[in-house]
Amino acid sequence: MKDEDLYPGLDKKELRGIKKEVAEKYDPKIVAEANKRVRAMTKARWVGVKAEADEICRALAAVMDLDPAEPAVQKLIARHYQHLGRFYEPTLELYRGLGVMYAGDPRFRSHYDKYKKGLAVFLSKGISIFCSKQAFGEGRF
């Protein structure tokens, strides 16, 4: 797929800035793997992957009244983690870091909070719990 398919609405300057930031911040092997996987997707597959992400976010927003440690929430966090596998193989350490970034970076916070205010922080807490449980062999999702 082409950049226009992947990032509709972003102008070339914005896209260059994002690519530069990604290259500076993240492991080049992970970035290369994600780019390879995404570019190999058909447009229909890409639409499906984005729809799945949207579905996961909506489901998480619907359970925000629960404790992030609750099994129902943790099942959705596990699904979110597995969804990242469409792009690259996330380690628990990397996933925990993403959770921190989701809550701390205004761009990610805005993305998640469009589903429901506070979702980014809720997701971040859920990810932290998920990673701890997985690290100690307690996760069975």
BAFI-3210 file (N, C-alpha, C; in Angstrom, 3 decimals, decimal comma, padded with zeros to 6 digits):
// residues 141
n [1|2|3|4|5|6|7|8|9|10|11|12|13|14|15|16|17|18|19|20|21|22|23|24|25|26|27|28|29|30|31|32|33|34|35|36|37|38|39|40|41|42|43|44|45|46|47|48|49|50|51|52|53|54|55|56|57|58|59|60|61|62|63|64|65|66|67|68|69|70|71|72|73|74|75|76|77|78|79|80|81|82|83|84|85|86|87|88|89|90|91|92|93|94|95|96|97|98|99|100|101|102|103|104|105|106|107|108|109|110|111|112|113|114|115|116|117|118|119|120|121|122|123|124|125|126|127|128|129|130|131|132|133|134|135|136|137|138|139|140|141]
n.u [000,839|000,306|001,512|-000,598|-002,815|-002,483|-002,296|-004,524|-005,407|-003,194|-000,706|002,224|004,390|003,711|003,679|006,363|007,545|006,451|007,484|010,206|010,317|009,520|011,640|013,706|012,954|012,273|013,046|014,877|014,546|012,009|010,456|010,987|009,913|007,194|006,559|006,982|005,016|002,630|002,691|002,446|-000,174|-003,425|-005,688|-008,231|-007,680|-006,279|-008,322|-009,897|-008,172|-007,982|-010,662|-010,941|-009,261|-010,716|-013,037|-012,020|-011,249|-013,729|-015,000|-013,358|-013,848|-016,448|-016,258|-015,140|-016,087|-015,372|-012,810|-009,481|-008,135|-009,985|-011,175|-012,740|-011,929|-009,202|-009,206|-009,889|-007,696|-005,741|-006,584|-006,094|-003,316|-002,684|-003,607|-001,682|000,219|-000,315|001,267|003,885|005,988|005,246|007,067|006,634|007,811|008,020|005,301|004,360|005,674|004,393|001,868|002,362|003,055|000,636|-000,986|000,554|001,456|000,173|-000,954|-001,549|-003,151|-005,287|-006,240|-007,205|-008,929|-010,960|-012,807|-013,800|-013,620|-010,753|-010,046|-007,437|-005,798|-007,024|-006,598|-003,812|-003,348|-004,546|-002,892|-000,467|-001,108|-001,743|000,776|002,326|001,009|001,393|004,176|004,617|003,500|000,779|-001,197|-003,792|-004,961]
n.v [-001,182|002,320|005,468|007,312|005,698|004,623|006,779|008,755|012,135|013,268|015,610|015,745|016,903|016,666|013,873|013,249|014,312|012,656|010,163|010,676|011,097|008,556|007,011|008,004|007,425|004,699|001,175|000,204|-002,303|-003,140|-001,104|-001,496|-004,069|-003,580|-001,762|-003,413|-005,411|-003,894|-002,676|-004,891|-005,557|-005,768|-003,222|-003,783|-005,521|-003,756|-001,950|-003,695|-004,266|-001,738|-001,434|-003,467|-002,484|-000,221|-001,434|-002,774|-000,576|000,650|-001,346|-001,407|001,177|000,812|-000,705|000,805|001,402|-000,622|-002,170|-002,000|-004,386|-006,390|-009,508|-009,314|-006,892|-007,362|-009,360|-007,906|-006,216|-008,088|-008,775|-006,363|-006,299|-008,573|-007,660|-005,792|-007,471|-007,709|-005,928|-006,022|-008,026|-007,562|-007,083|-007,671|-005,640|-003,584|-003,248|-002,376|000,078|001,334|001,623|003,542|005,653|006,011|007,232|009,427|010,916|013,584|013,257|010,508|010,214|011,850|010,441|007,991|009,003|010,058|008,115|007,727|009,906|009,674|007,134|006,595|006,670|004,677|002,452|002,424|001,758|-000,762|-002,113|-002,114|-003,784|-006,130|-006,722|-007,189|-009,416|-011,268|-011,436|-012,690|-015,094|-015,317|-014,658|-015,819|-015,731]
n.w [000,000|-000,432|000,943|000,868|001,110|003,611|005,362|005,197|004,671|005,891|005,194|003,052|004,388|007,126|007,276|006,681|008,973|010,975|010,193|010,544|013,324|014,247|013,267|014,820|017,455|017,814|017,761|015,000|013,761|014,542|013,447|010,729|010,400|010,979|008,941|006,718|007,094|007,051|004,533|002,966|003,213|001,768|000,560|001,489|003,617|005,284|005,910|007,399|009,564|010,753|011,439|013,313|015,351|016,063|017,024|019,283|020,850|021,289|022,755|025,022|026,017|026,787|029,077|031,046|033,556|035,157|037,208|035,995|036,333|036,274|034,961|032,547|031,454|031,209|029,299|027,035|026,927|026,380|023,836|022,541|022,753|021,217|018,791|018,095|017,140|014,477|013,290|014,369|016,542|019,700|022,690|026,226|027,673|025,773|025,239|027,721|027,802|025,647|026,764|028,741|027,074|025,666|027,581|028,259|025,994|024,227|021,637|021,366|023,615|022,909|020,689|021,851|023,814|022,315|022,044|024,599|027,273|029,219|028,486|027,530|029,818|031,337|029,645|029,718|032,423|032,452|030,642|032,032|034,206|032,791|031,634|033,934|035,024|032,945|032,939|035,339|034,904|035,298|033,561|031,572|028,887]
ca.u [000,000|001,009|001,286|-001,926|-003,785|-002,255|-002,408|-005,353|-005,574|-001,913|000,061|003,553|005,259|003,346|004,095|007,830|007,824|006,110|008,472|011,468|010,162|009,507|013,006|014,567|012,495|011,958|013,980|014,762|014,054|010,559|009,887|011,080|008,942|005,851|006,395|006,883|003,712|001,556|002,767|002,032|-001,622|-004,299|-006,515|-009,335|-007,118|-005,978|-009,607|-010,284|-007,294|-008,413|-011,981|-010,714|-008,735|-011,845|-013,913|-011,357|-011,336|-015,131|-015,262|-012,657|-014,585|-017,695|-016,010|-014,338|-016,619|-014,760|-011,395|-008,695|-007,654|-011,078|-010,961|-013,363|-011,061|-007,929|-009,422|-009,827|-006,294|-005,053|-006,955|-005,352|-001,927|-002,631|-003,811|-000,384|000,936|-000,551|002,299|005,190|005,856|005,557|007,483|005,900|008,473|007,594|003,871|004,229|006,087|003,312|000,809|002,786|002,970|-000,769|-001,511|001,402|001,635|-001,125|-001,519|-002,155|-004,241|-006,406|-006,786|-008,001|-009,981|-012,097|-013,797|-014,390|-012,625|-010,086|-009,711|-005,984|-005,270|-007,584|-005,861|-002,455|-003,394|-004,841|-001,689|000,502|-001,572|-001,575|002,203|002,767|000,444|002,072|005,558|004,625|002,826|-000,586|-002,147|-004,281|-005,945]
ca.v [000,000|003,591|006,369|007,930|004,717|004,390|008,005|009,738|013,399|013,842|016,122|015,136|017,468|015,989|012,483|013,220|014,554|011,445|009,129|011,052|010,835|007,102|006,527|008,445|006,937|003,285|000,170|000,116|-003,625|-003,151|-000,192|-002,168|-005,170|-002,997|-001,236|-004,552|-006,048|-003,001|-002,482|-006,142|-005,695|-005,196|-002,135|-004,401|-006,018|-002,581|-001,473|-004,642|-004,076|-000,500|-001,686|-004,261|-001,567|000,597|-002,307|-002,996|000,674|000,835|-002,329|-000,934|002,333|000,321|-001,357|001,694|001,457|-001,742|-002,079|-002,519|-005,740|-007,348|-010,408|-008,835|-005,841|-007,970|-010,063|-006,889|-005,774|-009,174|-008,632|-005,186|-006,758|-009,470|-006,843|-005,205|-008,500|-007,532|-005,007|-006,500|-008,873|-006,724|-007,684|-007,094|-004,374|-002,618|-003,004|-001,542|001,415|001,902|002,037|004,815|006,649|006,280|008,170|010,606|011,693|014,184|012,733|009,201|010,431|012,387|009,345|007,071|009,705|010,367|007,058|008,104|010,649|008,855|005,800|006,424|006,340|003,363|001,479|002,383|000,972|-002,145|-002,671|-002,353|-004,978|-007,248|-007,050|-007,778|-010,767|-012,130|-011,621|-013,634|-016,316|-015,344|-014,350|-016,958|-015,163]
ca.w [000,000|-000,512|002,070|000,757|001,593|005,035|006,154|004,501|005,368|006,299|004,065|002,935|005,423|008,376|007,162|006,829|010,384|011,726|009,843|011,194|014,751|014,425|013,029|015,924|018,756|017,939|017,263|013,539|013,343|014,746|012,447|009,428|010,394|010,894|007,575|005,803|007,260|006,627|003,079|002,327|003,333|000,742|001,101|002,241|004,883|006,089|006,424|008,441|010,738|011,404|012,035|014,518|016,371|016,488|017,819|020,574|021,614|021,707|023,813|026,229|026,522|027,384|030,377|031,885|034,912|035,878|037,556|034,867|036,636|036,102|033,823|031,306|030,927|030,830|028,019|025,979|026,859|025,663|022,426|022,076|022,632|020,064|017,602|017,737|016,399|013,044|012,834|014,843|017,725|020,854|023,956|027,348|028,009|024,767|025,428|028,923|027,383|024,840|027,682|029,338|026,015|025,362|028,574|028,404|024,769|023,898|020,385|021,646|024,572|022,128|019,874|022,674|024,538|021,441|022,294|025,880|028,054|030,229|027,980|027,416|031,158|031,668|028,841|030,256|033,664|032,069|030,020|033,105|034,922|031,862|031,518|035,202|035,125|031,961|033,378|036,452|034,490|035,814|032,492|030,814|027,958]
c.u [000,883|000,677|-000,107|-003,021|-003,704|-002,576|-003,259|-005,494|-004,279|-001,201|001,485|004,509|004,991|003,864|005,607|008,217|007,560|007,127|009,813|011,415|010,210|010,919|013,939|014,224|012,464|013,016|013,810|014,248|012,535|009,877|009,887|010,055|007,518|005,591|006,202|005,498|002,575|001,550|002,357|000,517|-002,322|-005,080|-007,646|-008,846|-006,833|-007,257|-010,077|-009,464|-007,697|-009,774|-011,851|-010,187|-009,852|-012,783|-013,323|-011,477|-012,745|-015,486|-014,580|-013,388|-015,853|-017,491|-015,198|-014,862|-016,056|-013,326|-010,593|-008,144|-008,729|-010,830|-011,562|-012,506|-009,760|-008,046|-009,335|-008,403|-005,482|-005,358|-006,215|-003,890|-001,762|-002,798|-002,504|000,463|000,665|000,581|003,715|004,945|006,231|006,019|006,638|006,500|008,034|006,120|003,632|004,602|005,037|002,178|001,121|002,647|001,520|-001,343|-000,737|001,554|000,279|-001,760|-002,201|-003,324|-005,482|-007,065|-007,690|-009,160|-011,128|-013,189|-014,556|-013,295|-012,070|-009,669|-008,210|-005,375|-005,766|-006,832|-004,441|-002,390|-003,633|-003,641|-000,645|000,151|-001,363|-000,119|002,737|002,270|001,145|003,494|005,660|003,843|001,401|-001,632|-002,520|-005,366|-005,749]
c.v [001,244|004,446|006,986|007,001|004,561|005,612|009,053|011,009|014,027|014,381|015,561|015,650|016,799|014,556|012,351|013,409|013,324|010,346|009,413|010,738|009,337|006,540|006,872|007,757|005,423|002,395|000,013|-001,235|-003,704|-002,268|-000,858|-003,293|-004,635|-002,460|-002,363|-005,191|-005,181|-002,850|-003,743|-006,344|-005,141|-004,047|-002,700|-004,912|-004,850|-002,013|-002,385|-004,487|-002,809|-000,682|-002,502|-003,380|-000,707|-000,202|-002,547|-001,741|000,922|-000,129|-001,916|000,259|001,896|-000,313|-000,479|001,850|000,325|-001,409|-002,649|-003,929|-006,803|-008,227|-009,925|-007,761|-006,458|-008,786|-009,085|-006,346|-006,833|-009,094|-007,444|-005,562|-007,650|-008,702|-006,183|-006,184|-008,462|-006,705|-005,485|-007,362|-008,058|-007,548|-007,064|-005,744|-003,267|-002,252|-002,123|-000,089|002,102|002,398|003,376|005,932|006,993|007,322|009,483|011,482|012,259|013,643|011,385|009,347|010,934|011,291|008,444|007,779|010,148|009,300|007,341|008,775|009,747|007,482|005,584|006,019|004,966|002,262|001,324|001,544|-000,502|-002,834|-002,995|-003,624|-006,219|-007,686|-007,698|-009,208|-011,729|-012,449|-012,635|-014,901|-016,440|-015,128|-015,600|-016,472|-015,834]
c.w [000,000|000,706|002,053|001,283|003,112|005,888|005,449|005,345|005,844|005,074|004,134|004,010|006,776|008,382|007,308|008,287|011,241|011,451|010,500|012,688|015,043|014,275|014,180|017,246|018,905|017,311|015,751|013,039|013,465|013,705|011,074|009,321|010,236|009,490|006,572|005,879|006,737|005,114|002,313|002,386|002,104|001,378|001,956|003,597|005,814|006,709|007,556|009,712|011,485|012,076|013,317|015,651|016,934|017,394|019,221|021,439|022,122|022,857|025,120|026,844|027,246|028,752|031,324|033,304|035,776|036,262|036,390|035,085|036,437|034,870|032,508|030,645|030,424|029,535|026,845|025,819|026,109|024,170|021,794|021,828|021,391|018,755|017,155|016,932|014,900|012,426|013,171|016,068|018,961|022,060|025,061|027,736|027,044|024,976|026,654|028,577|026,515|025,731|028,335|028,305|025,679|026,318|028,588|027,177|024,357|022,615|020,616|022,608|023,833|021,291|020,719|023,367|023,644|021,593|023,581|026,695|029,162|029,725|027,907|028,757|031,590|030,929|029,373|031,542|033,361|031,458|031,082|033,882|034,056|031,804|032,792|035,346|034,165|032,412|034,502|036,155|034,959|034,706|031,717|029,874|026,664]
res [m|k|d|e|d|l|y|p|g|l|d|k|k|e|l|r|g|i|k|k|e|v|a|e|k|y|d|p|k|i|v|a|e|a|n|k|r|v|r|a|m|t|k|a|r|w|v|g|v|k|a|e|a|d|e|i|c|r|a|l|a|a|v|m|d|l|d|p|a|e|p|a|v|q|k|l|i|a|r|h|y|q|h|l|g|r|f|y|e|p|t|l|e|l|y|r|g|l|g|v|m|y|a|g|d|p|r|f|r|s|h|y|d|k|y|k|k|g|l|a|v|f|l|s|k|g|i|s|i|f|c|s|k|q|a|f|g|e|g|r|f]
***
